């Protein structure tokens, strides 16, 4: 459950012109990108609490987000951050 003030803030950011945040969806992945995402997820998940077979919530967002970022080629601004380090280790 997301707190009401957080929901309102996210809606505010989405409604700005230009938007203050971008929401990326798996539905934007091509067939090839989907295969790459699944492959990267399969390499990452053993190091987390996420179990793809049961699709539990534990670390699901982190695993899927990292795979999506890697496939789309989004480059974190600071190479010293954890996201960059994890992507470099697995990709």
Residue pairs with C-beta under 8 A, 6 or more apart in sequence:
10 21
12 20
13 19
13 20
13 21
14 20
14 21
14 23
24 68
24 72
26 34
26 37
26 64
26 68
29 37
29 68
29 71
33 71
33 72
36 67
36 70
36 71
37 64
37 67
37 68
37 70
37 71
38 67
40 66
40 67
40 70
40 71
40 90
40 91
41 52
41 63
41 64
41 67
42 52
43 90
44 63
44 66
44 67
44 86
44 90
45 51
45 52
45 59
45 63
48 58
48 59
48 62
48 63
49 56
49 58
49 59
50 56
50 58
50 59
50 60
50 62
50 63
51 58
66 83
66 86
66 87
66 90
69 76
69 83
69 87
70 87
70 90
70 91
75 84
76 83
76 84
76 87
78 84
